[in-house]
């Protein structure tokens, strides 16, 4: 069935139903998918432009108290060599990003809520803020925390926070997590982030077993209804040292998940319009030009890995993660060439905040 112009128009003007969004996410004809991507790219140009903003990602620790059934660094995976970078190493990576004109970083790691961990992150943030003269933007992706912790980290210098929901469907959420991880706590944490003043980010895993196009359509509507400022989502990729690998490996289709991930970026851009959307590294794990394809489907954020190379092989949430042996300087040059190749530019020395956040907070 060819793409329905009325469905595409409804997505653009914000009136699309879940069934219409699922219709777009179910497109299979290459010409129709290209039309969807082109519509999303036109919306991107109109709302956020074609400047790509870098978020140098520091994956500083794979120590995690969570036991998510799909994740390679889940606490029950005894095959992982655990590490935590020192405060000095984190600050050094942040300052490398600052001196390399990235404008922003993401500090990401396994989830912990203990007091020493909270203090550790606060100290690192204060040093980054001081040593960059307050000029380096900081996003955190450190899981569920108390409102007090969110507020402390915000006061110390972080201003964006990514907390992925993985699925907005309560039942599907529980298929991805043990009973000790609750959907309601995740939702409450997203609310607390807004209360604390952050630009709020979330996202989902795309193409995991049991998920349908209607589920993904509901995820897009969830982003809209939650008034989310930034989206970090990517295709599901199996990690062999996880419980989900036993059921997912046989049916895993990387090409289909890449295609679905790109359609999800496009539909999200059409519906949410002025949010920041990341072209996830998982896209590149499935296709060497995956991140460029993500940008062409409507994404506007890239997260180059600036973690010290010696730690990278121990921070693998899924199989086949790219760039494990590239140092930060190599990664910067490679990405610049890739972005130049599709006719976009990099917003060096810019925070690249979400236009949606500015609109939301000016109401």
C-alpha positions as CSV (number, residue, x, y, z in Angstrom):
1,X,0.0,0.0,0.0
2,X,1.5,3.4,-1.0
3,X,2.0,6.1,1.6
4,X,-1.3,7.9,2.4
5,X,-0.9,11.7,2.0
6,X,-3.6,12.3,4.6
7,X,-1.7,10.1,7.1
8,X,1.5,12.0,6.5
9,X,-0.2,15.3,6.8
10,X,-1.8,14.2,10.1
11,X,1.6,13.3,11.5
12,X,2.9,16.7,10.4
13,X,0.1,18.7,12.0
14,X,-0.1,16.7,15.2
15,X,-3.5,15.1,14.7
16,X,-2.4,11.6,13.7
17,X,-4.0,8.7,15.6
18,X,-2.0,5.7,16.9
19,X,-3.2,3.7,14.0
20,X,-2.0,6.3,11.5
21,X,1.4,6.5,13.1
22,X,1.6,2.7,13.1
23,X,0.8,2.8,9.4
24,X,3.8,5.0,8.8
25,X,6.0,2.8,11.0
26,X,4.9,-0.3,8.9
27,X,5.9,1.0,5.5
28,X,7.9,-1.5,3.5
29,X,8.2,0.0,0.0
30,X,11.6,1.8,-0.3
31,X,10.0,4.7,-2.2
32,X,7.4,5.2,0.5
33,X,10.1,5.0,3.2
34,X,12.2,7.5,1.3
35,X,9.2,9.9,1.2
36,X,8.7,9.5,4.9
37,X,12.4,10.3,5.6
38,X,12.2,13.3,3.2
39,X,9.2,14.7,5.0
40,X,10.9,14.3,8.4
41,X,14.0,15.9,7.0
42,X,12.0,18.9,5.8
43,X,10.5,19.2,9.2
44,X,13.9,19.1,10.8
45,X,15.2,21.8,8.5
46,X,12.2,24.0,9.4
47,X,12.3,23.5,13.2
48,X,15.9,22.7,14.3
49,X,18.0,23.2,11.2
50,X,20.8,21.2,9.7
51,X,23.5,21.9,12.3
52,X,24.5,18.7,14.1
53,X,25.3,19.1,17.8
54,X,27.9,16.9,19.4
55,X,27.5,15.4,22.9
56,X,30.9,13.8,23.8
57,X,29.9,10.7,25.8
58,X,31.9,9.6,28.8
59,X,30.9,6.1,29.7
60,X,32.6,6.3,33.0
61,X,31.4,3.1,34.9
62,X,29.8,-0.2,34.1
63,X,28.9,-0.9,37.8
64,X,25.1,-1.1,37.9
65,X,22.6,-2.1,40.6
66,X,20.0,-2.8,37.9
67,X,19.4,-6.2,36.3
68,X,17.7,-5.3,33.0
69,X,17.1,-8.5,31.0
70,X,18.6,-7.1,27.7
71,X,21.6,-5.2,28.9
72,X,25.2,-6.3,28.8
73,X,26.3,-4.6,32.0
74,X,23.4,-5.9,34.1
75,X,24.5,-6.7,37.6
76,X,24.1,-10.4,37.2
77,X,26.5,-10.6,34.3
78,X,29.6,-12.0,35.9
79,X,31.6,-12.1,32.7
80,X,31.9,-8.3,32.6
81,X,35.1,-6.8,34.0
82,X,33.8,-3.9,36.1
83,X,35.4,-0.5,36.1
84,X,34.8,3.1,37.3
85,X,36.9,5.9,36.0
86,X,38.4,8.3,38.5
87,X,37.2,11.8,39.1
88,X,40.3,13.1,37.4
89,X,39.8,10.9,34.3
90,X,36.2,12.1,34.0
91,X,37.2,15.7,34.2
92,X,40.1,15.2,31.8
93,X,37.7,13.7,29.2
94,X,35.3,16.6,29.7
95,X,38.0,19.2,29.2
96,X,39.2,17.4,26.1
97,X,35.7,17.8,24.7
98,X,35.7,21.4,25.7
99,X,39.1,22.1,24.1
100,X,37.9,20.2,21.0
101,X,35.0,22.6,20.7
102,X,32.3,19.9,21.3
103,X,30.2,22.3,23.4
104,X,28.5,19.5,25.4
105,X,29.2,16.1,27.0
106,X,27.1,13.3,28.3
107,X,28.2,11.5,31.5
108,X,26.7,8.0,31.4
109,X,27.1,5.0,33.5
110,X,25.4,2.2,35.3
111,X,22.7,3.0,37.8
112,X,23.6,3.6,41.5
113,X,21.9,5.6,44.2
114,X,24.3,5.3,47.1
115,X,25.6,8.4,48.9
116,X,29.3,8.0,47.8
117,X,28.2,7.8,44.2
118,X,26.0,10.8,44.4
119,X,28.8,12.8,46.0
120,X,31.3,11.6,43.4
121,X,29.1,12.8,40.5
122,X,28.5,16.1,42.3
123,X,32.2,16.7,42.7
124,X,33.0,15.9,39.1
125,X,30.3,18.3,37.9
126,X,31.5,21.1,40.1
127,X,35.0,20.7,38.7
128,X,33.9,20.5,35.1
129,X,31.8,23.7,35.6
130,X,34.7,25.5,37.3
131,X,37.5,24.3,34.9
132,X,35.4,25.1,31.7
133,X,34.3,28.4,33.1
134,X,30.7,27.2,33.0
135,X,30.9,27.0,29.2
136,X,30.7,23.2,28.7
137,X,27.1,21.8,28.5
138,X,26.5,18.7,30.6
139,X,23.9,16.0,30.1
140,X,23.6,13.1,32.6
141,X,22.3,9.6,32.0
142,X,22.6,7.9,35.3
143,X,19.2,6.3,35.8
144,X,16.6,6.8,38.5
145,X,17.5,9.0,41.4
146,X,15.7,10.9,44.1
147,X,14.4,14.4,43.5
148,X,17.0,15.7,46.0
149,X,19.8,14.0,44.0
150,X,18.5,15.4,40.7
151,X,18.5,18.9,42.3
152,X,22.0,18.6,43.7
153,X,23.4,17.5,40.3
154,X,21.5,20.3,38.6
155,X,22.9,22.9,41.0
156,X,26.4,21.4,40.4
157,X,26.2,22.1,36.7
158,X,24.2,19.5,34.8
159,X,21.2,20.9,32.8
160,X,20.0,18.0,30.7
161,X,19.1,14.4,31.7
162,X,18.4,11.3,29.6
163,X,16.3,8.6,31.3
164,X,15.0,6.1,28.8
165,X,11.7,4.4,29.4
166,X,12.5,1.6,26.9
167,X,8.8,1.0,26.4
168,X,5.8,3.1,27.4
169,X,3.7,0.0,27.5
170,X,3.6,-1.2,31.1
171,X,3.4,-4.9,30.2
172,X,6.2,-4.7,27.7
173,X,8.3,-2.8,30.2
174,X,8.1,-5.7,32.6
175,X,9.2,-8.2,29.9
176,X,12.5,-6.2,29.7
177,X,13.0,-6.0,33.5
178,X,12.9,-8.1,36.6
179,X,10.0,-7.6,39.0
180,X,12.2,-5.4,41.2
181,X,12.2,-2.7,38.5
182,X,8.9,-0.9,38.3
183,X,7.4,1.2,35.6
184,X,5.8,3.6,38.0
185,X,9.2,4.5,39.5
186,X,10.6,5.3,36.1
187,X,7.7,7.6,35.3
188,X,8.0,9.3,38.6
189,X,11.7,10.0,38.0
190,X,10.8,11.6,34.6
191,X,8.4,13.9,36.5
192,X,11.0,14.7,39.1
193,X,13.5,15.7,36.4
194,X,11.1,18.3,35.1
195,X,10.5,19.6,38.7
196,X,14.3,19.9,39.1
197,X,14.5,22.1,36.0
198,X,16.3,19.8,33.5
199,X,15.8,19.5,29.8
200,X,14.1,16.1,30.0
201,X,15.1,13.3,27.7
202,X,13.8,9.8,27.3
203,X,13.6,7.1,24.6
204,X,12.7,3.5,23.8
205,X,14.3,0.4,22.5
206,X,13.1,-0.4,19.0
207,X,12.4,-3.9,17.6
208,X,12.6,-6.1,20.6
209,X,10.6,-9.3,20.9
210,X,6.9,-8.8,21.4
211,X,6.8,-5.1,20.4
212,X,4.4,-4.1,17.6
213,X,4.1,-1.0,15.4
214,X,1.1,0.1,17.5
215,X,3.4,-0.1,20.6
216,X,5.9,2.2,18.9
217,X,3.1,4.6,17.9
218,X,2.1,4.7,21.5
219,X,5.7,5.5,22.4
220,X,5.7,8.5,20.1
221,X,2.4,9.7,21.6
222,X,3.9,9.2,25.1
223,X,6.8,11.5,24.2
224,X,4.3,14.1,23.0
225,X,2.0,13.8,26.0
226,X,5.0,13.9,28.5
227,X,6.2,17.1,26.8
228,X,9.7,15.6,26.3
229,X,12.5,17.8,25.2
230,X,15.0,15.3,23.8
231,X,14.9,11.8,22.5
232,X,17.6,9.1,22.7
233,X,16.4,5.8,21.3
234,X,17.8,3.1,19.1
235,X,17.3,-0.3,17.6
236,X,17.4,-3.4,19.8
237,X,20.6,-5.4,19.4
238,X,21.2,-8.7,21.1
239,X,23.9,-9.1,23.8
240,X,24.7,-12.8,24.2
241,X,25.3,-12.6,27.9
242,X,21.7,-11.6,28.8
243,X,18.5,-13.6,29.4
244,X,16.8,-12.0,26.4
245,X,19.5,-13.4,24.1
246,X,18.0,-16.9,24.5
247,X,14.7,-15.9,22.9
248,X,15.8,-13.1,20.7
249,X,18.9,-14.4,18.8
250,X,17.0,-16.8,16.5
251,X,14.6,-14.1,15.3
252,X,16.9,-11.1,15.4
253,X,17.0,-9.2,12.1
254,X,19.5,-6.4,12.2
255,X,18.5,-4.9,8.9
256,X,14.8,-4.8,9.8
257,X,15.6,-3.2,13.2
258,X,17.8,-0.6,11.5
259,X,14.9,0.2,9.1
260,X,12.5,0.4,11.9
261,X,14.8,2.6,14.0
262,X,15.1,5.1,11.1
263,X,11.3,5.1,10.6
264,X,10.9,5.7,14.3
265,X,13.2,8.8,14.1
266,X,11.3,10.1,11.1
267,X,7.9,9.7,12.7
268,X,9.1,11.2,16.0
269,X,10.5,14.2,14.1
270,X,7.2,14.7,12.3
271,X,5.1,14.6,15.5
272,X,7.4,16.3,18.0
273,X,8.9,18.7,15.5
274,X,11.3,20.8,17.6
275,X,12.8,18.3,20.0
276,X,16.4,17.1,19.9
277,X,16.7,13.6,18.5
278,X,20.0,11.6,18.7
279,X,21.3,9.4,15.9
280,X,22.3,6.5,18.2
281,X,25.5,4.6,18.0
282,X,23.4,1.4,17.7
283,X,22.5,2.6,14.2
284,X,26.1,2.4,13.2
285,X,26.4,-1.0,14.8
286,X,23.9,-2.3,12.3
287,X,25.2,-0.3,9.3
288,X,28.5,1.5,8.8
289,X,26.6,4.7,7.8
290,X,23.8,4.2,10.3
291,X,24.3,7.5,12.1
292,X,24.3,9.5,8.8
293,X,21.1,7.7,7.9
294,X,19.7,8.7,11.2
295,X,20.5,12.4,10.5
296,X,18.9,12.1,7.1
297,X,15.8,10.6,8.7
298,X,15.4,13.6,11.1
299,X,17.9,13.3,13.9
300,X,20.1,16.3,14.9
301,X,22.4,15.0,17.7
302,X,25.5,12.8,17.6
303,X,27.2,11.4,20.6
304,X,30.9,10.7,19.9
305,X,32.5,8.4,22.4
306,X,35.3,10.2,24.3
307,X,35.8,7.5,27.0
308,X,39.4,6.4,27.3
309,X,40.0,3.6,24.9
310,X,41.1,1.1,27.6
311,X,37.7,1.1,29.1
312,X,35.5,0.9,26.1
313,X,35.4,-2.9,25.6
314,X,34.0,-3.3,29.1
315,X,31.1,-0.9,28.4
316,X,29.0,-2.9,25.9
317,X,25.2,-2.8,26.3
318,X,24.8,-4.9,23.1
319,X,26.9,-6.9,20.6
320,X,29.0,-5.2,17.9
321,X,29.4,-1.8,19.4
322,X,31.5,0.3,17.0
323,X,34.6,2.5,17.6
324,X,35.9,0.5,20.5
325,X,39.5,1.0,19.3
326,X,39.3,4.6,18.1
327,X,40.6,7.3,20.3
328,X,38.7,10.5,20.8
329,X,40.7,12.5,18.2
330,X,40.2,9.8,15.6
331,X,36.5,9.7,16.3
332,X,36.2,13.5,16.0
333,X,37.8,13.6,12.5
334,X,35.8,10.6,11.3
335,X,32.5,12.1,12.3
336,X,33.4,15.5,10.8
337,X,34.0,13.8,7.5
338,X,30.8,11.8,7.7
339,X,28.7,14.8,8.5
340,X,30.3,16.9,5.7
341,X,29.5,14.0,3.3
342,X,25.7,14.6,3.8
343,X,25.9,18.3,3.5
344,X,25.3,19.2,7.2
345,X,27.5,21.2,9.6
346,X,28.7,20.7,13.2
347,X,27.7,23.2,15.8
348,X,31.1,23.5,17.4
349,X,31.2,25.4,20.8
350,X,27.4,25.3,21.0
351,X,25.3,23.7,23.7
352,X,22.6,22.9,21.1
353,X,19.8,23.0,23.6
354,X,16.4,21.7,22.6
355,X,14.2,24.4,21.0
356,X,11.2,22.6,22.5
357,X,12.6,23.2,26.0
358,X,12.9,26.9,25.4
359,X,9.3,27.0,24.1
360,X,8.0,24.8,27.0
361,X,9.7,27.0,29.7
362,X,8.6,30.3,28.2
363,X,4.9,29.5,28.5
